[in-house]
Amino acid sequence: MPFLTTKKNKIPLGIYIHVPFCRSKCQYCDFYSLTNKDDKLMDDYLRAVCTHIKESGALAPGYKVDTIYFGGGTPSFFGADGMATIMTAIRRNFDVDSAAEITFEANPDSVSDKFLNRMRAEGFNRVSLGIQCDDDEILKKIGRPHDYAQAVSAVQRIRKAGFKNLSVDLMYGLPNQTLNGWKDTLERVLALNPEHISCYGLKLEEGTPMYDYKDFLNLPDDDLQADMYLAATEILRAKSFRQYEISNFARKGLYSRHNMKYWTGGEYLGFGPNASSDFAGRRFTIIRDLQGYIDGIKNGGEVLQDVEDIPLRERAGEYLMMRLRTSAGIIREEYERQYLLPFGPIEEALEKCRTFGHAARGDDGRWRLTPKGFLISNSIISDLLLIQDGTEQMNRFSI
């Protein structure tokens, strides 16, 4: 008798929609997006995404969607009608939880009362607003299409429309930014009373405009960036924000349920060019080409790349790498039960980290990195992965 899936035992699933359209390209951004407002291209994209959603929904009868996230690009620039159409396609083709977290990203210059009211009516209940900074000169230098007054107005409009879960994106390590200036930015943004704040250090990637002239930007050095990061953790903790991931802070438990899927091994499906998925034991990415995506969906061509089955050994490494980014941390019982590897060598290394104030073990037995540990998390995790590889080889040899 075939296994029957019921609503009670359905697997939680996140859906990510990549909207690759922006009013303008920020000088530091390396995400896939286009800046030409081509109505035909937008319409073709919309049809492709909805068709892709319909095809994929038939493959997921055993899943219940509990988070939906529209990122980009700038979804608010794409417009309410298109986003509403995509939401309708998701609801028609997937089992969506009535209490699902449904988020859209927005820039302060691309929200209006009409747009926000429509989003609320369509069931969106969380907004991620890209403010980045409160200094208009810095905003201009990094290519943001708004000033801080527009950001304040956008927050007021978001509240007026009835959204009670607002996340704000901020950046530190920006041109000419000082430690005191960063602290002032945090205080001004805190006065807007968001439920969630993400603080990202500027990292310039090759191929972005700012990368080409980075030596002339008067960027804070690594030590100053570290001081900015630690200042953020202290200021936000004092304001009752809990740091639940390296760059993310939430009050009242309103962490990003969707992003937690990425950090804790949950399953998710991505739609739109360059979107990634981790679904049914396989990981894959959609091609970084909007027209190629549109043509592939329309003509039944190949739109996926880097398709791979993830072996247990790699999942074990991801457990260390992603969980140690979060306040959930890692624990012996979970690790040994899921991945059949000894935790002892990992714990010995974490004990050494604890002596330097980089890790701590809670009363619940879980190991977590401290804010100072987060600053060097790449180094710590790299060491743990080497230890893990060594213990796995030993296990194979003994067997």
N, C-alpha and C positions, 0 to 999 in steps of 0.2 A: 504494500500500500504506500503510495507516495506521501512524502512529508507535507502536511498541510500547515501553511503559515497563517497564524491568526494575528489580529491587531496587537495582542498582548505580547507576543514574542517577536515582533518585527524589529529589525536592526535599525538603529538610528542612522540617519544619513543627512549630510550637509550638501547643499547645492550652492555653487559659486557661479555667478554670471559675470563674465568680463566684458565690460562696455568700453570699446577701444576708441572713444571720441573725447576730445578736449577742446576747449576754446583756444588754448595756447599751451605750449610745452614748457614746463618748468626747466630751468637751466641744469638742474641736477638729476632729472628724472630719466631712468632707463627702463621704465615699464613700457609695454607695447601700447602705443596710442597714436592716433592721427589727428591733425588739427584742422583739416579742411572740412567745413560743414557741407557735405555733399548729401542732399536729401535722398537721392537714388541709392547711394551707397548705404546710407542708414536704413532705408527700407529693405534693401537686399540682406543686410546684416540681420535685421529683425526677422525676416522670413527664415533665414538659415538657422538662427538660434531656436526659433519655435519648432522647426522641423526636427532639429537635433534633439530637442527636449522630448518631442513625441516619440522618436525612435528609441531613445534611452529609457523612457518610462516603462516601456514594455519589458525591459530587462531587469526591472527592480521591483517585482511584486512583493518580495519579502522585506522591503525597507519602508520605514516611515520617516519622512523629512521633518526634522526638528529645527533646522537652521537654514536660512537662505540669505545670501550675501551678494549684493550688487556692487562690484568694485570696478576699477578702471585704471586709466581713463577717468572720466568724470560722468558718472551716471546721471547726475542732475542736469548736465549739459545736454545729454541725449534726449531728455524730455519725458513728461509724465505719460503720454499716450503709449510710447514704446515700452516703458517699464511696466505699465499696467497690462499690456498685451502679453509680455513675457510671464508675468505673474499668473495670468489666466491660463497660459499653456502649462505652467508648472502644476497648478492645481488640478487641471484636467487629466494630467498624465502621471502624477505621483500622488501618493497618500501623504498629505501634508497635515501635520499635527496642528490642532486648533490653538495650541500654546506656542507655536514655533516662533523663534527669534528671527525677525526679518529686517535686515539692515540695508541701507543704501549709503554710499559715499557721496559727499557733496562739497563743492567749493562755495565760499561765501557769496561770490558774485553771481551764482547760477541758481539761487533759490528764490522763490516768490511765494506769496501767500497762496495763490492759486495752485502752484505746484505742490506745496507742502500739504494742503488740504486734500488734494487728490491722492497723494501718497498714503495719508492716514486712512482714507476711504478704501484704498486697495489692500489694507492690512499691514503695511509697513509699521513697525513699532520701535525702530532704533535708527538713529542718524549718526554717521561718522563724518564730522566736519573738519576739513583741512585748514586749520588756521596757521599753523607753523610758527608764527612769530607775531609780536605786537609792534614791531619797529617797521614803519612804512619804508624807510630807506633800505633796510635789509630785504624786505619782501620784494621790492623792486629789483634789487640786485640779483636775487635768486630766481626771478622770472615769475613770481606769483601774480595772478591776474586780479588781485584784490588788495585793499588796504585793511587796516585793523578796524576802522569804523564800520566797514561792510561786514566784518566778522561778528562784531557786537550786534549789529542789526539782524544778521542771519540767526544768531542764537535767540533773539527776541521773537523772530518769526517762527522758529521751530517750536518754541514754548507755546506761542499763541495758537499754533495748529494742533496742540495737544500731545506732542511727543514728550514722554517722561524718561526716556533713556537716550541721553546725548553723550557721544564720545567725541573728544577733541584730539586732533593730532598736532603735536608740537615738535620742533626740531632744535637741537643745540649743536654747537660747533660751527655756527654760521659765520660768514664774513663780518669782521669787525665786532663780533659779539663778545661781550665781557661776562665774567662770572656774575657780577652784580646785575648786569642787564638781563641775564638769563633768570636770575632769581626774581627780578621785577616782572618778567614775562609770566612766570608761574603764578605770582600773586595776582596779577591782573586777570589772568584766565580763570583762576580759582574763584574770583569774584563773580564769574558768570555761572557758577554752580553746575558744572557738568557732572554726570555720574561716572564718567570714565575718561582717563587721560592716557594717551600714548606719547612717549617721549623717545624720539629717535635721534641718534647722533648722525650728523652728516657724513656720508660715505660717498665719495665721488668715484663713479665707474667710468672706465674708458668708453669713449663714444658719446659721452654727454658734453655739452658746451662748456660747463664749468671745469671739467677735467682738463681741458686744453689750456686754460689760463689759471689753474689753481694756485700757482706760485705767486700770483699777483693779487690774491684775494684777502690777504691778512686773516687767514683762518686760524682759529685756536689750535695750539699743538695738542699732542696726545694727553699730556698731563693736565692741561686745562680742561679738555673734554672730560677726563675722568672726574675732575672736581665738579664739573657741571652735572654729571650723572649722579654722583653721590649727593649733591645738593638737592637734586630733584627727589631722590628717595627720601631724604630727611624732611623736606618741606611737605611732600605729599602725605607721608606717614603722619605728620603732625596735624594734617587736615582730615584724618580718618580715611585716607585712601590706602587700600591694601595692595601691595605689589604682588601680583600673582604670576608675572612673567617678566623676563629681563626688562622689557620696554613698556610694560602695561600695568596700569594701576586702576583700581575700581573701588567705589564705595557702595555700601549696602549690598554687597555680593553681586553687583551687576557687571561681572566680567563678560567678555565676548565669548558667548557659547560656541559660535562658529569657529573662531580662531583656535579655541581650545581643542577642536578636533585635530588640527594640524599638529599640535604639541603633545597630544596624548594618544595618538594612533587611531583616531576615529576615521570613519569612511566618509568620503565626499566625492561629488561629481562636479566637474567644471565644464562650462559651456562658453563658447566664444574663443577667438584666436589667443593662443598662448596660455589658456587656462589649463590647470593641472588637475589630475584626479588620482585618488587612491580608493579603488573600488573592487570588491570581490577578490581580494588578494593580489590585484595587479595595479601597477602604477603607470600612468601615461600622461602625455602632454599634447595639447592641440597645437598645430603648426602656428608659427609666429607670422602669419600672413593673412590679412583679412580677406582679400580677394580669393586667395587659395582656399580659405575656409568656406567662403560662400559657394565657390564653384564645386568644391568637394562634396558639400552637403547636397547641393542641387543635383549633381550628376552621379552621386554614389561613389565618389572617389575617396581616396585615403586622406584623412585629416589628422590622424594620430601619429605621434612620433615617440620614440623612447619608451615603447611599450615593454614592460618587463614584469615577470612574476617575482615577487620579493621573497627570498628564502628566509628561513627562521633566523639564521645568523645575522643577516642584514637588519631584520626587525629588532634583534637584540641590541645592535649598535644604535639604531634609531631611538630605542627606549632610553638609552643613556643620554644621547645627544639632545633629544627633544624634552624629555621629562626634567632634565636638569636645568632647562630654561625656565621652568615654572616653579611655583611655590609648592606644588604637589610633590616634587622630588621623586626619589626612588627608594625602594625597600627590598630587603633580601627575599622575603616570601614571594612577592610578586615576580621578581626577576627569575628566581630559580624555577618557579612553577611554570612560567610562560616559555622560558627559553632554554631550560635544562642545562644551565651553565652555573658554575659555582660563583657565589657572590663574595666569598672571602677575600680574594685578591683585590676586588673593587673596593671593598670596605677598608682594607689596609691603606690604600691610596687616599681614600677620603679622610681617614684618621689623620694622615699627614697634613692634608689640606686644613683640617680643623685646627691644628696647632698654629697655623698662620692666619687664622680668622677667615678663611675662604670657604669653609663649609661648616655645617652644624647638623647634629642629629637630634631630632625632636623626641618628645616623650612618646610619640606614636611609632618610633623606630625608623622614621623616614629621614633620609639624608637630603639636605637642601643646600644649595649654594647661598652664601650671604651676598649682600650688595657688592662688597669688595671681591667676592668670588665671581660674581657676574661679570666684572670688568675683565677678568682673565679667563672667562668660561671656555673660550676656544682652546686655550692651552690645556686646561684641566681635562676637558672632554677628549682631546686628542690623546692624552696620556692614558685615560681610562679605556679608550678604544684599542690602544696597543696592548694593554693588559688583557682585555677581553679576547683579542685575537690569540694571544699566547695561551690562555686557559683553554680556549676551544681546541687548539692544536694538541695540547696535552691530553684532553679528553679523547680525541680521536685516536691518539697513539695508544692510550691505555685500553681502549676498546679493541 
